């Protein structure tokens, strides 16, 4: 939840940080507006984008008579695609120095960082003189951190007490409001010796906001499109795009892959809509209304791969919504996976002319072509084409400060089999109990469960204990799977690690990022390996699974799949299995920004695994997971042939698409940077989902003939097709 300047400074003021006086100018109030402080003033457009100053969004007003005209000028201004819903008027401030200070969650460093620069303002990006320090949570900045930051600003020692107080209060704002970013630029030193936040920017963690209703007061719907607000109210991930094919998909990874498929085929997507794992009649009705009401939408493509979500249940919900009537706009439906056959039969029985069922995505494209003009110049995205991420909401100085190396690579194998002894944390919950039964049905060895204050119960034959240490007194445990609600999940992960359990699989999504920042360093010290959070888990086909993935797509074989997306994992496994290529294992590393094992960690664990003959990586836009993977392969000369598919290649820059991990941010080179890094490391690039079996078959054939070097060096360039 990104806040505009006025809201950010109001939040800072509540934490005790000094900010200028200010008053809001609403549209239509320009002529009668009478501020309580005299000119000169600065009039500022309130928009959720960077570069406002250089775009003319900040104007000086020396004469009160000029204020109405200047206000109308700003209200009419388009600032990087944003029109200000209101303006902020502040008195001019007389200062002697302007600096920069921020606290920010660094995804690259997996830590909170404190950054300062002795320069600030609109040209701060020209300064390379930035000091960045890692700040531990929950402890916060130590005296040495604050002293180092202060001395870096090169101001007189008499200003130290005020600066120290400012940093502590800004950190308090970060902790009290679950901020991912608290940036003051510029921070000025006034002539009377005060530190003043002349401009500010704050971002609240969406995961924390979902758990803390009091943070909702900072959300301002005036900055967002009507459709975005409606989708947010329904808990759906929705991004409006410029095409004419409406998309409704389950899972962010598959939704991004579908968007790419349409855009690259010249059938531009009108939106990104991740239905998620819930699709009752009410939710489906709201989603369809959102798409049908889009003026540019000519047809809606529903693309589902049933995993946890049953296609049959979605079909029934769709039948309930249509109630025997033709849809408002044509529907093209593709279903695969769990309940797909039953779902198709149910929809076929509706006998509606506006509903077309297709077998696969290729057939879907052929049908969709009949509903609108094909774009004869679809986007081309090739490795090394120079298309880099540009984050409007992230200043260059902050982007530079956030770059850094993440944790080291683990060097042990995935030693899971039918004898792996599993603990289920949160076992008495409805979802956990269901998946305990499903894991047992697959042959997984569930030895116990834990739910505080529920000790003595029995779930699916597994005894329930009040805490992990109590369970360990009665059972040997190799791995724990966490189904604990987001507010308590990080603590549950740490409980397992402190008890000495070597593996933890955290299914929970929506864990506040500050919770994970405090947990990950402790896991590294304890030696526990974490898969997730926000993961479907791990499966060793035919042996065991510790997770929530459906088992139908997976068959035993030679390919290891490492993925950031659940639905893409199921899609890829089903395609490989249909082509006769089973899987040695499949691991969902997790879709959140801050996770345990990364791609590079996973590679290290299969390098000496004789079961694994080739590796398939399913990546997404956002973060540096793919770049780190490529770096690891290049540094270690990883010996096994690899291929990669990246979803979200045609995504709008800087927009969140589904889960929190899917965002272009920090030092990620964007999709081109990822593709170039992977290609240069000798990793084959799959242009689409359909190409995965062909590419993997070629890699395995080369591996069997001993031509591994050729298999690693001949990389595929991404193209339209």
Secondary structure, DSSP 8 states (H G I E B T S, - for coil): -B--HHHHHHHHHHTT--B--EEEEETT-TTT---SS-S-EEEEE--SSS-TTTTT-EEEE-SGGGHHHHHHHHHT-EETTEE-SEEEEEE---EEEEEEEEEEEETTTTEEEEEEES--STTGGG---EEEEEE-TTT---HHHHHHHHHHH---GGGHHHHHHHHHHHHHHHHHTTEEEEEEEEEEEETTS-EEESSEEEEE-HHHHHH-GGGGGG--GGGS-HHHHHHHHTT-EEEE-SSSEEEEESSHHHHHHHHHHHHHTT--BSEEEE-TT---HHHHHHHHHHHHT-TT--EEEEEEEESSS-HHHHHHHHHHHHTTS--SSEEEEEEEETTHHHHHHHHHTT--TTEEEESSHHHHHHHHGGGS---TT-----TTS------TTS-HHHHHHH---------------TT-EEEEETTTSHHHHHHHHHHHHHT-EEEEEE-TT-TT-EETTEEEESSHHHHHHH---SEEEE---HHHHHHHHHHHHHTT-SEEEE------HHHHHHHHHHHHHHT-EEEESS--EEEETTTEEEES--STT--EEEEEEEES-HHHHHHHHHHHHHTT--EEEEEE--SSSS-SS-HHHHHHHHTT-TT-SEEEEEEESSSSHHHHHHHHHHHHT--SEEEEEEE-TT--TT---SSTT-S--TT--HHHHHHHHHHHTT-EE-SSGGGHHHHHHHHHHHHHTT-HHHHHH--------
